């Protein structure tokens, strides 16, 4: 098998047939009949699964991996990569915001530059000003907290060699953050500037982006825990200096001290910081709890494929 095309399905019914036709045409142009299309149904609430099963009935190139429920985009992608058998793997979203025809230009660049990964980067992030601003803020904040300079404005679409996919699948995290895993897996990765289309509203709300940021930072860095230690040391030093000031004031000036406002403000400040610090530790404990259980990150209900004659 020379090529695997991997895509996830979630509310993909309006785009699936066109995606299948265009992806098949691009694959045939590149490798003839030596390809497969792996579609992972991530608990889609529409009829994406039924449409995909119909594709398997008349085309042996199509394989449908039906997950038992919705596990999330990143975990569904990892499941699709685990089922791909091709020498090269083309990972792409099925909503046609990313063009299946990019396969040809990605392959040309991979052969020309002898790299292991070619991934798409948007020249300008699509969406409203808030979507663009929040996306840029996410990457800067992630770099500040983890030290990892992830490529900005990347898209899902990428062409991967077999050895890179095998290395990527060695990661056993229960909480999957694909952008981080792509980066830390290493190998020779090159970008290609693309223009992403807009076929639907983004499902990544500000709340989801905040959740993704917390998950990604705590998965790839212990910086929040280290910062708690340094903040605690700083507060202790400040408190010690203030104690010496109070003692000196009492010994040499002997004047009654006023300061109920500062006392109450300090209590509220320190109380809030203690609670927030406990919360940070709690997030890491929840990560440890999740990892030690070693639950599978997805469960496959059934695999649909037509037997090749």
C-alpha positions as CSV (number, residue, x, y, z in Angstrom):
1,X,0.0,0.0,0.0
2,X,1.6,3.2,-1.2
3,X,-0.7,5.8,0.3
4,X,-3.3,6.2,3.1
5,X,-5.6,9.1,3.2
6,X,-7.0,9.6,6.8
7,X,-9.9,11.9,7.7
8,X,-12.3,12.2,10.6
9,X,-16.1,12.5,10.3
10,X,-18.1,14.8,12.5
11,X,-21.1,16.5,11.0
12,X,-19.5,15.8,7.6
13,X,-22.5,14.7,5.6
14,X,-22.8,17.8,3.4
15,X,-19.1,17.4,2.3
16,X,-18.4,13.7,2.4
17,X,-19.3,12.6,-1.2
18,X,-17.4,15.5,-2.7
19,X,-14.5,14.9,-0.4
20,X,-14.4,11.2,-1.4
21,X,-14.5,12.0,-5.1
22,X,-11.7,14.6,-4.9
23,X,-9.5,12.6,-2.6
24,X,-9.8,9.5,-4.7
25,X,-9.0,11.4,-7.9
26,X,-5.9,13.0,-6.3
27,X,-4.8,9.6,-4.9
28,X,-5.2,7.9,-8.3
29,X,-3.2,10.6,-10.0
30,X,-0.4,10.1,-7.6
31,X,-0.2,6.3,-7.0
32,X,-2.8,4.7,-9.2
33,X,-4.8,2.1,-7.3
34,X,-2.3,1.6,-4.5
35,X,-4.2,3.7,-1.9
36,X,-6.8,3.5,0.8
37,X,-9.1,6.1,2.4
38,X,-9.6,5.7,6.1
39,X,-12.6,7.5,7.5
40,X,-13.0,7.7,11.3
41,X,-16.5,8.4,12.5
42,X,-16.1,10.3,15.7
43,X,-19.7,9.8,17.0
44,X,-21.1,12.1,14.3
45,X,-24.7,13.1,15.1
46,X,-25.7,13.3,11.4
47,X,-25.8,10.5,8.8
48,X,-22.1,10.7,8.0
49,X,-21.6,7.1,9.1
50,X,-24.4,5.7,6.8
51,X,-23.0,7.7,3.9
52,X,-19.5,6.4,4.5
53,X,-20.7,2.8,4.8
54,X,-22.3,3.2,1.4
55,X,-19.0,4.2,0.0
56,X,-17.4,1.0,1.3
57,X,-20.0,-1.1,-0.5
58,X,-18.9,-0.1,-4.0
59,X,-15.2,1.0,-3.4
60,X,-12.7,-1.4,-1.7
61,X,-10.4,1.6,-1.2
62,X,-12.6,3.0,1.6
63,X,-12.3,1.8,5.2
64,X,-14.6,3.2,7.9
65,X,-13.6,3.1,11.5
66,X,-16.7,3.7,13.6
67,X,-15.9,4.8,17.2
68,X,-18.3,3.9,20.0
69,X,-18.9,7.6,20.8
70,X,-17.5,11.0,20.3
71,X,-13.9,11.1,21.7
72,X,-12.7,14.3,20.2
73,X,-10.9,15.4,17.0
74,X,-7.4,14.7,18.1
75,X,-8.0,11.2,19.5
76,X,-10.0,10.3,16.4
77,X,-7.0,11.4,14.2
78,X,-4.6,9.2,16.2
79,X,-7.0,6.3,15.7
80,X,-7.1,6.9,12.0
81,X,-3.3,7.0,11.8
82,X,-3.1,3.7,13.8
83,X,-5.3,2.0,11.1
84,X,-3.4,3.5,8.2
85,X,-1.2,1.0,6.3
86,X,0.3,3.2,3.6
87,X,4.0,4.0,3.1
88,X,2.9,7.6,3.2
89,X,-0.1,9.0,5.1
90,X,-2.1,12.1,4.1
91,X,-4.0,13.4,7.1
92,X,-6.7,15.9,6.3
93,X,-10.1,17.2,7.5
94,X,-13.2,16.1,5.5
95,X,-15.0,19.4,5.6
96,X,-13.3,20.7,2.4
97,X,-11.9,23.7,4.1
98,X,-8.6,22.0,3.2
99,X,-8.3,20.8,-0.4
100,X,-7.6,17.1,-1.1
101,X,-5.6,18.2,-4.1
102,X,-2.9,19.5,-1.9
103,X,-1.7,15.9,-1.7
104,X,0.0,16.4,-5.1
105,X,2.0,19.5,-4.1
106,X,2.8,18.1,-0.7
107,X,4.2,15.0,-2.3
108,X,6.3,17.0,-4.8
109,X,7.8,19.0,-1.9
110,X,8.4,15.9,0.2
111,X,10.3,14.2,-2.7
112,X,12.2,17.4,-3.6
113,X,13.3,18.2,0.0
114,X,13.6,14.6,1.2
115,X,11.7,15.4,4.4
116,X,9.4,13.2,6.6
117,X,6.6,15.7,7.0
118,X,5.0,18.4,4.9
119,X,2.4,20.4,6.7
120,X,0.1,23.2,5.7
121,X,0.4,26.7,7.2
122,X,-2.1,29.5,6.6
123,X,-0.7,32.7,5.2
124,X,-3.4,34.5,7.2
125,X,-5.6,32.8,9.8
126,X,-9.2,32.6,8.6
127,X,-12.2,33.8,10.7
128,X,-13.1,37.0,12.6
129,X,-10.7,39.3,14.3
130,X,-11.4,37.5,17.6
131,X,-10.7,34.1,16.2
132,X,-7.4,35.3,14.7
133,X,-6.4,37.2,17.9
134,X,-7.2,34.2,20.2
135,X,-5.4,31.8,17.9
136,X,-2.2,34.0,17.9
137,X,-2.5,34.5,21.7
138,X,-2.8,30.7,22.2
139,X,0.6,30.1,20.4
140,X,2.4,32.9,22.3
141,X,1.1,31.8,25.7
142,X,1.9,28.2,25.0
143,X,5.5,29.1,24.1
144,X,5.9,31.2,27.2
145,X,4.7,28.5,29.5
146,X,6.3,25.4,27.8
147,X,9.3,26.7,25.8
148,X,8.0,25.0,22.7
149,X,7.8,27.3,19.7
150,X,5.0,25.5,17.8
151,X,4.5,26.6,14.1
152,X,1.7,29.1,14.1
153,X,-1.5,28.9,12.0
154,X,-0.9,25.3,11.1
155,X,-3.8,23.2,9.6
156,X,-4.6,19.6,10.0
157,X,-3.5,18.7,6.5
158,X,-0.1,17.0,6.3
159,X,1.7,14.3,4.4
160,X,3.7,11.9,6.6
161,X,6.2,9.2,6.0
162,X,5.7,5.7,7.5
163,X,8.6,6.0,9.9
164,X,7.2,9.3,11.2
165,X,3.7,7.8,11.7
166,X,5.2,4.8,13.6
167,X,7.1,7.2,15.8
168,X,4.1,9.4,16.4
169,X,2.0,6.3,17.5
170,X,4.6,5.5,20.2
171,X,3.1,8.3,22.3
172,X,0.7,6.8,24.8
173,X,-0.9,9.9,26.4
174,X,-4.5,9.6,27.4
175,X,-4.9,13.4,26.9
176,X,-3.9,13.9,23.3
177,X,-2.7,17.3,22.0
178,X,-1.8,16.8,18.4
179,X,0.1,20.0,17.7
180,X,2.4,19.2,20.6
181,X,2.9,15.6,19.6
182,X,3.6,16.5,16.0
183,X,6.4,18.9,17.3
184,X,8.1,16.7,19.9
185,X,8.1,13.6,17.6
186,X,10.8,15.4,15.6
187,X,12.2,14.3,12.2
188,X,12.6,16.7,9.3
189,X,9.4,18.7,9.0
190,X,8.8,21.4,6.3
191,X,5.9,23.7,5.8
192,X,3.9,24.8,2.8
193,X,1.8,27.9,2.7
194,X,-1.8,27.3,1.8
195,X,-5.1,29.1,1.8
196,X,-7.8,27.5,4.0
197,X,-11.4,27.9,2.9
198,X,-14.3,28.7,5.2
199,X,-17.2,26.3,4.8
200,X,-18.6,26.5,8.3
201,X,-18.3,28.3,11.7
202,X,-15.5,27.1,13.8
203,X,-16.4,24.8,16.7
204,X,-13.5,26.0,18.7
205,X,-15.1,28.5,21.0
206,X,-13.2,30.7,23.4
207,X,-14.1,28.3,26.2
208,X,-12.8,25.3,24.2
209,X,-9.6,27.2,23.4
210,X,-9.1,27.9,27.1
211,X,-9.7,24.2,27.9
212,X,-7.2,23.2,25.1
213,X,-4.6,25.7,26.5
214,X,-4.9,24.2,30.0
215,X,-4.7,20.7,28.6
216,X,-1.8,21.4,26.3
217,X,0.3,23.3,28.8
218,X,-0.2,20.8,31.7
219,X,0.6,17.9,29.2
220,X,3.9,19.4,28.0
221,X,5.3,21.5,30.8
222,X,5.7,21.7,34.6
223,X,6.2,25.4,34.4
224,X,3.0,26.2,36.4
225,X,4.2,24.0,39.3
226,X,7.6,25.6,39.2
227,X,6.1,29.1,39.1
228,X,4.1,28.3,42.3
229,X,7.3,27.6,44.1
230,X,8.9,30.8,43.0
231,X,5.8,32.9,43.8
232,X,5.7,31.3,47.2
233,X,9.4,32.2,47.8
234,X,8.7,35.8,46.7
235,X,5.8,36.2,49.0
236,X,7.8,34.8,51.9
237,X,10.6,37.2,51.3
238,X,8.2,40.1,51.0
239,X,6.4,39.0,54.2
240,X,9.8,38.8,56.1
241,X,10.8,42.3,55.0
242,X,7.4,43.6,56.1
243,X,7.7,41.9,59.5
244,X,11.1,43.6,60.1
245,X,9.5,46.9,59.2
246,X,6.7,46.3,61.7
247,X,9.0,45.3,64.5
248,X,11.3,48.3,63.8
249,X,8.2,50.6,63.8
250,X,7.1,49.2,67.1
251,X,10.5,49.5,68.8
252,X,11.6,53.0,67.6
253,X,8.4,54.9,66.8
254,X,6.0,53.4,69.3
255,X,3.0,54.7,67.5
256,X,-0.2,52.7,67.0
257,X,-0.3,51.1,63.6
258,X,-3.3,51.5,61.3
259,X,-3.8,49.1,58.5
260,X,-7.0,47.1,58.7
261,X,-7.4,47.7,54.9
262,X,-4.0,46.3,54.1
263,X,-4.5,43.3,56.5
264,X,-7.8,42.4,54.9
265,X,-6.5,42.9,51.4
266,X,-3.5,40.7,52.2
267,X,-5.8,38.0,53.6
268,X,-8.0,38.0,50.4
269,X,-4.9,38.1,48.1
270,X,-3.1,35.3,49.9
271,X,-6.4,33.3,50.2
272,X,-7.1,33.6,46.5
273,X,-3.5,32.7,45.6
274,X,-3.6,29.6,47.8
275,X,-6.8,28.4,46.3
276,X,-5.5,29.0,42.7
277,X,-2.3,27.2,43.6
278,X,-4.2,24.2,44.9
279,X,-6.2,24.3,41.7
280,X,-3.1,24.1,39.6
281,X,-1.8,21.2,41.6
282,X,-5.2,19.6,41.2
283,X,-5.0,19.8,37.4
284,X,-1.7,17.9,37.5
285,X,-3.1,15.4,39.9
286,X,-6.0,14.8,37.5
287,X,-3.5,14.3,34.7
288,X,-1.7,11.7,36.7
289,X,-5.0,10.0,37.6
290,X,-6.0,9.9,34.0
291,X,-2.6,8.5,32.8
292,X,-2.4,5.8,35.5
293,X,-5.7,4.3,34.6
294,X,-4.4,3.6,31.1
295,X,-7.8,3.6,29.5
296,X,-7.8,3.4,25.7
297,X,-8.2,6.9,24.2
298,X,-10.8,5.6,21.8
299,X,-12.9,2.5,21.5
300,X,-13.7,1.1,18.0
301,X,-17.2,-0.2,17.6
302,X,-16.9,-1.6,14.2
303,X,-14.7,-1.4,11.0
304,X,-16.5,-1.4,7.6
305,X,-14.6,-2.4,4.5
306,X,-15.3,-4.2,1.3
307,X,-13.3,-7.3,0.7
308,X,-11.0,-6.9,-2.3
309,X,-11.3,-9.5,-4.9
